Amino acid sequence: MPERKKFAPPAIQEFAPKLAEVTDTVLFGDIWERQGLSPRDRSLVTVTALAALYRNDQLSFHIGKALENGVTKDELIEAITHLAFYAGWPNAMTAMNQLKEIVEKSDQPGRGGP
């Protein structure tokens, strides 16, 4: 039986193995795999929720995952800009700065829709 991909950071796997286990099996092994939303849509929802709640420790990981799941840089910029008026300017500015840093590191081109 192949070993499941581990999403919990190695430091958490060692320090809090049960939290790491449920992160890998329940959150990413079940919730993220449900059919009701595509991984792309789940990523967009997750990024906006984390930005709105100012959960910056998790935000960078999920911005990267969103880009991997097909959410474009331009879509993330638009979602975060929209969010500023509902979740607060500081939250949006912080999220936008994280997005900018990640995009610049990965040289992700802006593949926007119409």
C-alpha positions as CSV (number, residue, x, y, z in Angstrom):
1,M,0.0,0.0,0.0
2,P,1.6,3.3,-1.0
3,E,2.2,5.9,1.7
4,R,-0.1,8.9,1.6
5,K,1.4,12.3,0.8
6,K,2.1,14.3,3.9
7,F,0.8,17.9,4.0
8,A,1.5,18.7,7.7
9,P,4.9,20.3,8.1
10,P,7.6,18.0,9.4
11,A,8.0,19.9,12.6
12,I,4.3,19.4,13.4
13,Q,4.5,15.7,12.4
14,E,7.2,15.2,15.0
15,F,5.7,17.5,17.7
16,A,2.0,16.8,17.4
17,P,1.7,13.6,15.4
18,K,-2.1,13.2,15.8
19,L,-2.7,16.7,14.4
20,A,-0.4,15.9,11.5
21,E,-2.3,12.6,10.9
22,V,-5.7,14.3,10.8
23,T,-4.4,17.1,8.6
24,D,-3.2,14.5,6.1
25,T,-6.0,12.0,6.3
26,V,-9.1,14.1,7.1
27,L,-8.4,17.5,5.8
28,F,-6.4,16.7,2.7
29,G,-7.4,13.0,2.3
30,D,-11.1,13.5,2.7
31,I,-12.3,17.1,2.6
32,W,-10.1,18.3,-0.2
33,E,-11.1,15.2,-2.2
34,R,-14.8,15.6,-2.0
35,Q,-16.7,15.9,-5.4
36,G,-18.8,19.0,-4.5
37,L,-16.0,21.5,-5.5
38,S,-13.0,21.1,-7.7
39,P,-9.6,21.5,-6.1
40,R,-9.3,24.8,-8.0
41,D,-12.5,26.1,-6.4
42,R,-11.5,24.8,-3.0
43,S,-8.2,26.6,-3.3
44,L,-9.9,29.9,-4.2
45,V,-12.3,29.6,-1.2
46,T,-9.5,28.6,1.1
47,V,-7.2,31.5,0.1
48,T,-10.0,34.0,0.5
49,A,-11.0,32.6,3.9
50,L,-7.4,32.6,5.2
51,A,-6.9,36.1,4.0
52,A,-10.2,37.4,5.5
53,L,-9.3,35.8,8.9
54,Y,-5.7,37.0,8.7
55,R,-4.3,33.5,9.0
56,N,-1.0,34.3,7.4
57,D,0.9,31.3,8.7
58,Q,-1.2,29.1,6.4
59,L,-1.8,31.6,3.6
60,S,1.5,31.2,1.7
61,F,1.1,27.4,1.5
62,H,-2.5,27.8,0.2
63,I,-1.6,30.5,-2.3
64,G,1.0,28.1,-3.8
65,K,-1.5,25.3,-3.8
66,A,-4.1,27.5,-5.5
67,L,-1.6,28.3,-8.3
68,E,-0.8,24.6,-8.6
69,N,-4.6,23.9,-8.8
70,G,-5.1,26.2,-11.7
71,V,-6.2,29.5,-10.0
72,T,-4.3,32.2,-11.9
73,K,-2.4,35.1,-10.4
74,D,-4.9,37.5,-11.9
75,E,-7.8,35.6,-10.3
76,L,-6.1,35.7,-6.9
77,I,-5.4,39.4,-7.3
78,E,-9.0,40.1,-8.2
79,A,-10.3,37.9,-5.3
80,I,-8.1,39.6,-2.8
81,T,-9.0,43.1,-4.1
82,H,-12.6,42.2,-3.8
83,L,-12.0,40.9,-0.3
84,A,-10.6,44.2,0.9
85,F,-14.0,45.7,1.1
86,Y,-15.5,42.8,3.1
87,A,-12.6,41.6,5.3
88,G,-10.6,44.8,5.7
89,W,-7.9,46.7,3.9
90,P,-5.0,45.4,6.1
91,N,-6.0,41.8,5.6
92,A,-6.1,42.3,1.8
93,M,-2.8,44.2,1.7
94,T,-1.0,41.5,3.7
95,A,-2.5,38.7,1.5
96,M,-1.5,40.7,-1.7
97,N,2.0,41.1,-0.5
98,Q,2.3,37.3,0.2
99,L,0.9,36.6,-3.3
100,K,3.3,39.0,-4.9
101,E,6.3,37.4,-3.1
102,I,5.2,33.9,-4.2
103,V,4.5,34.9,-7.8
104,E,7.9,36.7,-8.1
105,K,9.7,33.6,-6.6
106,S,8.0,31.3,-9.0
107,D,7.9,33.6,-12.1
108,Q,4.2,32.5,-12.5
109,P,2.9,34.3,-15.6
110,G,-0.5,36.0,-15.3
111,R,-2.8,33.6,-17.2
112,G,-6.0,35.5,-16.8
113,G,-9.3,34.8,-18.3
114,P,-11.2,37.4,-20.4
